[in-house]
Amino acid sequence: DFATPRAVLTGHDYEITCAAICAELGLVISGSKEGPCLIHSMNGDLLRTLESPERLQDPESCLRPKLIQASREGHCVIYYENGLFCVFSVNGRLQATMETDDKIR
């Protein structure tokens, strides 16, 4: 038997640097080298774009996402390379931010 893809997810212009799957909500969240993070359904539909706070203020700036985690309650935590944590709702609303000097792995 050969495995076949369930869906092909599109929307990023650059290589994917991080991704998370939330099976409970049927979502795939991915981040690319030059941003932004995208939320897709498991069927491949693009649902939302998550822009970093700096990018919303200055469209030329670019924060690179390094880690993404999604919860079954509908929260998405993104850690960017500059030490910025952002929490988004699955509706794309920025809920909280926090900066750290620690290296997160």
C-alpha distances in whole Angstrom, upper triangle without the diagonal:
4,7,9,13,15,18,20,23,26,30,30,32,32,29,28,30,29,27,26,24,26,24,27,28,25,26,25,28,28,31,32,34,37,36,36,33,31,30,27,26,22,22,23,27,29,32,34,36,37,40,42,45,47,45,46,50,49,46,47,46,43,41,38,36,35,33,32,32,31,33,32,36,35,36,35,37,36,38,39,40,44,44,44,42,41,40,39,38,35,38,38,42,43,44,45,46,47,47,47,48,46,43,40,36
4,6,10,12,15,17,20,23,26,27,29,28,26,25,27,26,24,24,22,24,22,26,27,23,24,23,26,25,28,28,31,33,33,33,30,28,27,24,23,20,19,20,24,26,29,31,32,34,37,39,42,44,42,43,46,46,43,43,43,39,38,35,33,32,31,29,29,29,31,30,34,33,34,33,34,34,35,36,37,41,41,41,39,39,38,37,36,33,35,36,39,40,42,43,43,44,45,45,46,43,40,37,34
4,7,9,12,14,17,20,23,24,26,26,23,22,24,23,20,20,18,21,19,22,23,20,20,19,22,22,25,25,28,30,30,29,27,25,24,21,20,16,16,17,21,23,26,28,29,31,33,35,39,40,38,40,43,43,40,40,39,36,35,32,29,28,27,26,26,26,27,27,30,29,30,29,30,30,32,33,34,38,38,38,36,35,34,33,32,29,32,32,36,37,38,39,39,41,41,41,42,40,37,34,31
4,6,9,10,14,17,21,22,24,24,22,21,23,22,20,20,18,20,18,22,22,18,19,17,20,20,23,24,27,29,28,27,25,23,22,18,17,14,13,14,18,20,23,25,27,29,31,34,37,38,36,37,41,40,38,38,38,34,33,30,28,28,27,25,25,25,27,26,30,28,29,28,30,29,31,32,34,37,37,37,35,34,33,31,31,27,30,30,34,35,37,38,38,40,41,41,42,40,37,34,32
4,5,7,10,13,17,18,21,21,19,17,20,19,16,17,15,17,16,19,19,15,15,14,17,17,20,20,23,25,24,24,21,19,18,15,14,11,10,10,14,17,19,22,23,25,28,30,33,35,33,34,37,37,34,35,34,31,30,27,25,25,24,22,22,22,24,23,27,25,26,24,26,26,28,29,30,34,34,33,32,30,30,28,27,24,26,26,30,31,33,35,35,36,37,38,39,38,35,32,29
4,7,10,13,17,18,21,22,20,18,21,19,16,16,13,15,13,16,16,12,13,12,16,16,20,21,24,26,24,23,21,18,16,13,11,8,7,8,12,15,17,20,21,23,27,29,32,34,32,33,36,36,33,35,34,31,30,27,25,25,24,21,21,20,22,21,24,22,24,23,25,25,28,29,31,34,34,33,31,29,28,26,25,21,23,24,28,30,31,33,34,36,37,38,39,38,35,32,30
4,6,10,13,15,18,19,18,16,19,18,15,15,13,15,14,17,16,12,12,11,14,14,17,18,22,23,22,20,18,15,14,10,9,7,6,5,9,11,14,17,18,21,24,26,30,31,29,30,33,33,30,31,31,28,27,25,23,24,22,20,21,20,22,21,24,22,23,21,24,24,26,27,29,32,32,31,29,28,26,24,23,20,21,22,26,27,29,31,32,34,35,36,38,37,34,31,29
4,6,10,12,15,16,15,14,17,16,14,15,14,17,16,20,18,15,13,11,13,13,15,16,19,20,19,18,16,13,13,10,11,9,8,6,9,11,14,16,17,19,22,25,28,29,27,28,31,31,28,28,28,25,25,23,21,22,21,20,21,20,23,23,25,23,24,21,23,23,25,25,27,30,31,30,28,27,26,24,24,20,22,22,25,27,29,31,31,33,34,35,36,35,33,30,28
4,7,9,12,13,13,11,14,14,12,13,13,15,16,19,17,13,11,9,10,10,12,13,16,17,16,14,13,10,10,7,9,9,8,5,7,8,11,13,13,16,18,21,24,26,23,24,28,27,24,25,25,22,22,20,18,19,19,17,18,17,20,21,23,20,21,18,20,19,22,22,24,27,28,26,25,23,23,20,20,17,18,18,22,23,26,27,27,30,30,32,33,32,30,27,26
4,6,9,11,11,11,14,15,13,15,15,18,19,22,19,16,14,11,12,10,12,12,15,15,14,13,12,9,11,9,11,12,11,8,9,8,11,12,12,15,17,20,23,24,21,22,26,25,21,22,23,20,20,18,17,19,19,18,20,19,23,23,25,22,22,19,21,20,22,21,23,26,27,26,25,23,23,21,21,18,19,18,22,23,26,27,27,29,30,32,33,33,30,28,27
4,7,9,11,11,14,14,14,16,17,19,20,23,20,18,15,13,12,10,10,10,13,12,11,10,10,8,10,9,13,14,14,10,10,8,11,11,9,12,14,17,20,21,17,19,22,21,18,19,19,17,17,16,16,18,19,17,19,19,22,24,25,21,21,19,20,18,20,19,21,24,25,23,23,21,21,19,20,17,17,16,19,21,24,25,25,27,28,30,31,31,29,27,26
4,6,7,8,11,12,12,15,17,19,21,24,22,19,16,13,12,9,8,7,9,9,8,8,8,8,11,11,15,16,17,13,13,11,13,12,10,12,13,15,19,19,16,18,21,19,16,17,17,14,15,13,13,15,16,16,18,19,23,24,25,22,21,18,19,17,18,17,18,21,22,21,21,20,21,19,20,18,19,17,20,20,24,24,24,26,26,27,28,28,26,24,23
4,7,9,12,14,15,18,20,23,25,28,25,23,20,17,15,12,11,8,9,8,9,9,11,11,15,15,19,20,20,16,16,14,17,15,13,15,14,16,20,19,16,18,21,19,16,15,16,13,15,13,14,16,18,18,21,22,26,28,29,26,25,21,22,19,20,18,19,21,23,22,23,22,23,22,23,22,22,20,23,23,26,27,25,27,27,28,29,29,27,26,25
4,7,9,12,14,17,20,23,25,28,26,24,20,17,15,11,9,6,6,6,8,10,11,12,16,16,20,21,21,18,19,16,19,17,15,15,15,16,20,19,16,19,22,19,17,16,15,12,13,11,12,14,16,17,20,22,25,28,29,26,24,21,21,18,18,16,16,19,21,21,21,21,23,22,24,22,23,21,23,23,26,26,25,26,25,26,27,27,24,23,22
4,6,9,11,15,18,21,23,26,25,23,19,16,14,10,9,5,6,8,10,11,12,13,16,16,19,20,21,18,19,17,19,18,16,16,17,17,21,21,18,21,24,22,19,19,18,14,14,11,11,12,14,15,18,20,24,26,28,25,24,20,20,17,17,15,15,19,21,21,21,21,22,22,24,22,24,22,24,24,27,26,25,26,25,25,26,25,22,21,19
4,6,8,11,14,17,20,23,21,19,16,12,11,7,6,4,6,9,9,10,9,10,13,14,17,17,19,16,17,15,17,16,14,14,15,16,20,20,18,21,23,22,20,20,18,15,14,10,9,10,11,12,15,17,20,23,24,22,20,17,17,14,14,14,14,18,19,19,18,18,20,19,21,19,21,19,22,21,24,24,22,23,23,23,24,23,20,19,17
4,7,11,14,17,20,23,22,21,17,14,11,8,6,5,6,9,9,11,10,12,14,16,19,19,21,18,20,18,19,18,16,15,15,15,19,19,18,21,23,22,20,20,18,14,12,8,7,6,8,10,13,16,19,22,24,21,19,16,15,12,11,11,11,15,16,16,16,16,18,18,21,20,22,20,22,21,23,22,20,21,20,20,21,20,17,15,13
4,7,11,14,17,19,19,17,14,11,8,6,5,7,9,12,11,11,9,11,12,14,16,17,19,17,19,17,18,16,15,14,15,15,18,19,18,21,23,23,21,21,19,16,13,10,7,6,6,6,9,12,16,18,20,18,16,13,12,9,10,10,12,15,15,15,14,15,16,16,18,17,20,18,20,19,21,20,19,19,19,19,20,19,16,14,12
4,7,10,13,16,15,14,11,7,6,4,6,9,12,14,12,12,9,9,10,11,13,13,16,14,16,14,15,14,14,13,15,16,19,21,20,22,25,25,23,23,21,18,16,13,10,9,7,6,8,10,13,15,18,15,14,11,11,10,12,13,15,18,18,17,15,15,15,15,16,14,17,16,19,18,20,20,20,21,21,21,23,22,19,16,14
4,7,10,12,12,11,8,6,5,6,9,12,15,17,15,14,11,11,10,11,12,12,15,14,16,15,15,15,15,14,17,17,20,22,22,23,26,27,25,26,24,21,18,16,12,11,9,6,6,7,10,12,14,13,12,9,10,10,12,15,17,20,19,18,16,15,14,14,14,13,16,16,18,18,19,19,19,20,21,22,24,22,20,17,15
4,6,9,9,8,6,5,6,9,12,15,18,20,18,17,13,12,10,10,10,9,12,12,14,14,14,15,16,16,19,20,23,25,24,25,29,29,27,29,27,24,21,19,16,15,12,9,8,7,9,10,13,12,12,11,12,13,16,18,21,24,23,21,19,18,16,15,15,12,16,16,19,19,20,21,22,23,25,25,27,26,24,20,18
4,6,6,6,5,6,8,11,15,18,21,23,20,18,15,13,10,10,10,9,13,14,15,15,14,15,16,16,19,21,23,26,25,26,29,30,29,30,29,26,23,21,18,18,14,11,9,6,7,7,10,9,10,10,12,14,17,20,23,25,24,22,19,17,15,14,13,11,14,15,18,18,19,20,21,23,25,26,28,27,25,21,20
4,5,5,6,8,11,14,18,21,24,26,23,22,18,16,13,12,10,8,12,14,15,16,15,17,19,19,23,24,27,30,29,29,32,34,32,34,32,29,27,25,21,21,18,15,12,10,10,8,12,11,13,13,16,18,21,23,26,29,27,26,23,21,19,18,16,13,17,18,21,22,22,24,25,27,29,29,32,30,28,25,23
4,6,8,11,13,17,20,23,27,28,25,23,19,18,14,14,11,11,14,16,17,17,16,18,20,20,24,25,27,30,30,29,33,34,33,35,33,31,28,27,23,23,20,16,13,10,9,6,9,9,12,13,16,19,22,25,28,30,28,26,23,21,18,17,15,13,16,18,20,21,21,23,25,26,29,30,33,31,30,26,25
4,6,9,11,15,18,22,25,26,23,21,17,15,11,11,9,9,12,14,14,14,13,14,17,17,21,22,25,28,27,26,30,32,30,32,31,28,26,25,22,22,19,15,13,9,9,6,8,8,11,12,15,17,21,24,27,29,28,25,22,20,17,15,12,9,12,15,17,19,19,21,23,25,28,29,32,31,30,26,25
4,7,10,14,17,20,24,25,22,20,16,14,10,9,6,5,9,10,11,12,11,14,16,17,21,23,26,28,27,27,31,32,30,32,31,28,26,25,21,22,19,16,14,11,11,10,12,11,13,13,17,18,22,24,27,29,28,26,23,21,19,17,14,11,14,16,18,20,21,23,25,27,29,31,33,32,30,27,26
4,6,10,13,17,20,21,18,16,13,10,7,6,5,6,9,9,10,10,9,11,13,14,17,19,22,25,23,24,27,28,26,28,27,24,22,21,18,18,16,13,11,9,10,10,12,10,11,11,14,15,18,20,23,26,25,23,20,18,16,14,12,9,12,13,16,18,19,21,22,24,26,28,30,29,27,24,23
4,7,10,13,17,18,16,14,10,8,6,5,6,6,10,9,10,10,10,11,12,13,16,18,21,23,22,22,26,27,25,26,25,22,20,18,15,16,13,10,10,9,11,12,14,12,13,11,13,13,16,18,21,24,23,21,19,17,16,14,14,11,13,14,17,18,19,21,22,24,25,26,28,27,25,22,21
4,7,10,14,15,12,11,7,6,5,6,9,10,13,11,12,10,10,9,10,9,13,14,18,20,18,19,23,23,21,23,21,18,16,14,11,12,11,7,8,8,11,13,14,12,11,8,10,10,13,14,17,20,20,18,16,14,13,11,12,9,12,11,14,15,17,18,18,20,22,23,25,24,22,19,18
4,7,10,12,9,9,5,5,7,8,11,12,15,12,13,11,12,11,10,10,12,13,17,18,17,18,22,22,20,20,19,16,14,12,9,10,9,7,10,10,14,16,18,15,14,11,11,10,12,13,15,18,18,17,15,14,14,13,15,13,15,13,16,16,18,19,19,20,21,22,24,23,21,18,17
4,7,8,6,6,4,6,9,11,15,16,18,15,16,13,14,12,10,9,10,11,15,16,14,16,19,19,17,17,16,12,10,8,6,8,8,8,11,13,16,19,20,17,15,12,12,9,10,10,12,15,16,14,14,13,14,13,16,14,16,14,16,16,18,18,17,19,19,20,21,21,19,16,16
4,6,5,6,7,9,12,14,17,18,20,17,17,15,16,14,12,11,11,12,16,16,14,17,19,18,16,16,14,11,10,7,7,9,11,11,14,16,20,23,24,21,19,15,15,12,12,11,12,15,17,16,16,16,17,17,19,18,19,17,19,18,21,21,20,21,20,21,22,22,19,18,17
4,6,8,10,12,16,17,21,22,24,20,21,18,20,18,15,14,13,13,16,16,14,17,19,17,15,14,13,9,9,6,7,9,12,13,17,19,23,26,27,24,22,18,17,13,13,10,10,13,15,15,16,17,19,19,22,21,22,19,22,20,23,22,20,21,20,20,21,21,18,17,17
4,7,9,12,16,18,22,23,24,21,21,18,19,17,13,13,11,11,14,13,11,14,16,14,12,11,10,6,7,6,8,11,14,15,19,20,24,27,28,24,22,19,18,14,14,11,11,13,16,15,17,17,19,19,21,21,22,18,20,19,22,22,20,21,20,21,22,22,20,19,19
3,6,9,12,15,19,21,22,19,18,15,16,13,10,9,8,8,12,11,9,12,14,13,11,11,10,7,7,6,7,10,12,12,16,17,21,24,24,21,19,15,15,11,12,10,11,13,15,14,14,14,16,15,18,17,18,15,17,16,19,19,17,19,18,20,21,22,20,19,19
4,6,10,13,17,19,20,17,16,13,13,10,7,6,5,7,11,11,9,11,14,13,11,12,11,8,8,8,8,11,13,12,15,16,19,22,22,19,17,13,14,11,12,11,13,15,16,14,14,13,14,13,15,14,15,12,14,13,17,17,16,18,18,21,22,23,21,20,20
4,7,10,14,16,18,15,14,11,11,9,6,5,7,8,12,14,12,13,16,16,14,16,14,12,10,9,8,10,11,9,12,12,16,18,19,15,14,10,11,9,11,11,13,16,16,14,13,11,12,11,13,12,13,10,13,13,15,16,16,18,18,20,22,22,21,19,19
4,6,10,13,14,11,10,7,8,6,5,6,9,12,15,17,14,15,19,19,17,18,17,15,14,13,11,14,13,11,13,12,15,17,18,14,14,11,13,11,14,14,17,19,20,18,16,14,14,12,12,10,11,9,13,14,17,18,18,21,22,24,26,26,24,22,21
4,7,10,12,10,9,6,6,5,6,8,11,14,17,19,17,17,21,22,20,22,21,18,17,16,14,16,14,11,12,10,13,14,15,12,12,10,12,12,16,17,20,22,22,19,17,15,14,11,11,8,9,9,12,14,16,18,19,22,23,25,28,27,26,23,22
4,6,8,6,5,4,5,7,9,11,15,18,21,23,21,21,25,25,23,24,24,21,20,19,17,18,17,14,14,12,15,15,17,13,14,13,16,16,19,20,23,25,25,23,21,19,17,15,14,10,12,12,16,17,20,22,23,25,27,29,31,30,28,25,25
4,5,5,5,7,7,10,12,14,18,21,24,26,24,24,28,28,26,28,28,25,24,22,20,21,19,16,16,13,15,14,16,13,15,14,18,18,22,23,26,28,28,26,23,21,19,16,15,11,12,14,17,20,21,24,25,28,29,31,34,33,31,28,27
4,5,7,10,11,13,16,17,21,23,26,29,27,27,31,31,29,31,30,27,26,24,21,22,20,17,16,14,15,15,17,15,17,16,19,20,23,24,27,30,29,28,25,23,21,19,18,14,16,17,21,23,24,26,27,30,31,32,35,33,31,28,27
4,6,9,11,14,17,19,22,25,28,30,28,28,32,32,30,31,31,29,28,26,24,24,23,20,20,18,19,18,20,18,20,19,22,23,26,27,30,32,32,30,28,26,24,22,20,16,17,19,22,25,27,29,30,32,34,36,38,37,35,31,30
4,6,9,12,14,17,20,23,26,28,25,25,29,29,26,28,28,25,25,23,21,22,21,18,19,17,19,19,21,18,20,18,21,21,24,25,27,30,30,28,26,24,23,20,19,16,17,17,21,23,25,28,28,31,32,34,36,35,33,30,28
4,6,9,12,15,18,21,24,26,24,23,27,28,25,27,27,25,24,23,21,23,22,19,19,18,20,19,20,17,19,18,21,21,24,25,27,30,30,28,26,23,22,19,18,14,14,15,19,21,24,26,27,30,32,34,36,35,34,31,30
4,6,8,12,14,18,21,23,20,20,23,24,21,23,23,21,21,20,18,21,20,17,18,16,19,19,20,16,17,16,19,18,21,22,24,27,27,25,23,20,19,16,15,12,12,12,16,18,21,23,24,27,29,31,33,33,31,28,28
4,7,10,13,17,19,22,19,18,22,23,21,23,23,21,21,20,19,21,20,17,17,15,17,17,17,14,15,14,17,17,21,21,24,26,26,24,22,19,17,14,12,9,9,9,13,16,18,21,22,25,27,30,32,32,31,28,28
4,6,10,13,15,18,16,15,19,20,17,20,20,18,18,18,16,19,18,15,16,14,16,17,17,13,13,12,15,14,18,18,22,23,23,20,19,16,14,11,10,8,7,6,10,12,15,18,19,22,24,26,29,29,28,26,26
4,6,10,12,14,12,12,15,16,14,16,16,14,14,14,13,16,16,14,15,15,17,19,19,15,14,12,14,13,16,15,19,20,21,18,17,14,14,11,11,10,9,7,10,11,15,17,17,20,22,24,27,27,26,24,24
4,7,9,12,10,10,14,15,13,16,14,13,12,12,11,14,14,12,13,13,16,18,17,14,12,10,11,10,12,12,16,17,17,14,13,10,10,8,9,9,9,6,8,8,12,13,13,16,18,20,23,23,23,21,21
4,6,8,6,7,10,11,10,12,11,10,9,11,10,14,15,13,16,16,19,21,20,17,15,12,12,10,12,11,14,15,16,13,13,10,11,10,12,13,12,9,10,9,12,13,13,15,16,19,21,23,22,20,22
4,5,5,7,9,10,10,12,9,8,7,9,9,12,13,13,15,16,19,22,21,18,15,12,11,9,10,9,12,12,12,9,10,8,10,10,13,14,14,11,11,9,12,11,10,12,13,16,18,19,19,18,20
4,5,5,7,9,10,12,10,10,9,12,12,16,16,16,18,19,21,24,22,19,16,14,13,12,12,11,14,13,13,10,10,8,11,11,14,16,16,12,11,8,11,10,9,11,12,15,18,20,20,20,22
4,5,5,6,8,9,7,8,8,11,13,16,17,18,20,21,24,27,26,23,20,17,16,14,13,11,13,11,13,10,12,11,14,14,18,19,19,15,14,12,14,13,11,13,13,16,17,20,20,20,22
4,5,5,5,7,5,6,7,11,12,16,18,18,20,21,24,27,26,23,20,18,17,14,15,12,14,13,15,13,14,13,15,15,18,19,18,14,14,13,16,15,14,16,16,19,20,22,22,22,23
4,6,6,9,9,10,11,14,15,19,20,19,21,22,24,26,25,22,20,18,17,15,17,15,17,16,18,15,15,13,15,14,16,18,16,13,12,11,14,15,14,16,17,20,22,25,25,24,26
4,6,9,9,11,12,16,17,21,22,22,24,25,27,30,28,25,22,21,20,18,18,16,18,16,18,15,17,15,17,17,19,21,20,16,15,13,16,16,15,17,17,20,22,25,25,25,27
4,5,6,9,11,14,17,20,22,22,25,26,29,31,30,27,25,22,21,19,19,16,17,16,18,16,18,17,19,19,22,23,22,18,18,16,19,19,17,19,18,21,23,25,25,25,27
4,6,8,11,14,16,19,22,22,24,25,28,31,30,26,24,22,21,19,19,16,18,17,19,17,19,17,20,19,21,22,21,17,18,17,20,20,18,21,20,23,24,26,26,26,27
4,7,10,13,16,19,22,22,26,27,30,33,32,29,27,24,23,20,19,16,17,16,19,18,20,19,22,21,24,25,24,20,21,19,23,22,20,22,21,23,24,26,25,25,27
4,7,10,13,16,19,20,23,25,28,31,30,27,24,21,20,17,16,13,13,12,15,14,16,16,19,19,22,23,23,19,19,18,21,20,17,18,17,19,20,22,21,22,23
4,6,9,13,15,17,20,22,25,28,28,25,22,19,18,14,13,10,10,10,13,12,15,14,18,18,21,21,22,18,19,17,20,19,16,17,16,18,19,20,19,19,20
4,6,9,12,13,17,19,22,26,25,23,20,16,14,11,10,6,7,7,10,9,11,11,15,15,19,20,20,17,17,15,18,16,14,14,13,15,15,17,16,15,17
4,6,10,11,15,18,21,24,25,22,19,16,14,10,9,5,6,8,10,10,12,12,15,16,19,19,21,18,19,17,19,18,15,16,14,15,16,16,14,14,14
4,6,8,11,14,17,21,21,19,16,12,10,7,6,4,6,9,10,9,10,10,13,13,16,17,19,16,17,15,17,16,14,14,14,14,16,16,13,12,12
4,7,10,14,17,21,22,20,17,13,11,8,6,5,6,9,10,10,10,12,14,15,18,18,21,18,20,18,19,17,15,15,14,14,15,14,11,9,9
4,7,10,14,17,18,17,14,10,8,6,5,7,9,12,11,11,9,11,12,14,16,16,19,17,18,16,17,16,15,14,14,14,16,14,12,9,8
4,7,10,14,15,13,11,7,6,5,6,9,12,14,13,12,10,10,10,11,13,13,16,14,16,14,15,15,14,15,16,16,18,17,15,12,11
4,7,10,12,11,8,6,5,7,9,12,15,17,15,14,11,11,10,11,12,12,15,14,16,15,15,15,15,15,17,17,20,18,17,13,13
4,7,8,7,6,4,6,9,12,15,18,20,18,16,13,12,10,9,9,9,13,13,14,14,14,15,16,17,19,20,23,21,20,17,16
4,5,6,5,6,8,12,15,18,21,23,21,19,15,14,11,11,10,10,13,14,15,15,14,15,17,18,21,22,25,23,22,19,19
4,5,7,9,12,15,18,22,25,27,24,22,19,17,14,13,11,10,14,15,16,17,16,18,20,21,24,25,28,27,26,22,22
4,6,9,12,15,19,22,25,27,24,22,18,16,12,11,9,9,12,14,14,15,14,15,18,20,23,25,28,27,27,23,23
4,7,10,13,17,20,23,25,23,20,16,14,10,9,6,5,8,10,11,12,12,14,16,19,22,24,27,26,26,23,23
4,7,10,13,16,20,21,19,16,13,10,7,6,5,6,9,10,10,10,9,11,13,15,18,20,23,23,22,19,20
4,6,10,13,16,18,16,14,10,8,6,5,6,7,10,9,10,10,10,11,12,14,16,18,21,20,20,17,17
4,7,10,13,15,13,10,7,6,5,6,9,10,13,12,12,10,10,9,9,11,13,14,17,16,16,13,14
4,6,10,12,10,8,6,5,6,8,11,12,15,12,13,11,12,11,10,11,12,13,16,15,14,11,12
4,7,8,7,6,5,7,9,11,15,16,18,16,16,13,14,12,10,10,9,10,12,12,10,8,10
4,6,6,5,6,8,11,13,17,18,20,17,17,14,16,14,11,11,10,10,12,12,11,10,11
4,6,7,9,12,15,17,21,22,23,20,21,18,19,17,14,13,11,11,11,11,9,9,11
4,6,9,12,15,18,21,23,24,21,21,18,19,16,13,11,8,8,8,10,9,10,13
4,7,10,13,16,20,22,24,21,20,17,17,14,10,8,5,5,6,7,7,8,11
4,7,10,13,17,19,20,17,16,13,13,10,7,6,4,6,9,10,11,10,13
4,7,10,14,16,18,15,14,11,11,8,5,5,6,8,11,11,12,10,13
4,6,10,13,14,11,10,7,8,6,4,7,9,11,15,15,16,14,16
4,7,10,11,10,9,6,5,5,6,9,12,14,18,18,18,16,17
4,6,8,6,5,4,5,7,9,12,15,18,21,21,21,19,20
4,5,5,5,7,7,10,12,16,19,21,25,25,25,22,23
4,5,7,10,11,13,16,19,21,24,27,27,26,23,23
4,6,9,11,14,16,20,23,25,29,29,28,26,27
4,6,9,12,14,17,20,23,26,26,26,24,24
4,6,9,12,15,18,21,25,26,26,24,25
4,6,8,12,15,18,21,22,23,21,23
4,7,11,14,17,21,22,23,21,23
4,7,11,14,17,18,20,18,20
4,7,10,14,15,16,15,18
4,7,10,12,14,13,16
4,7,9,11,11,15
4,5,8,9,13
4,7,9,13
4,6,10
4,7
4
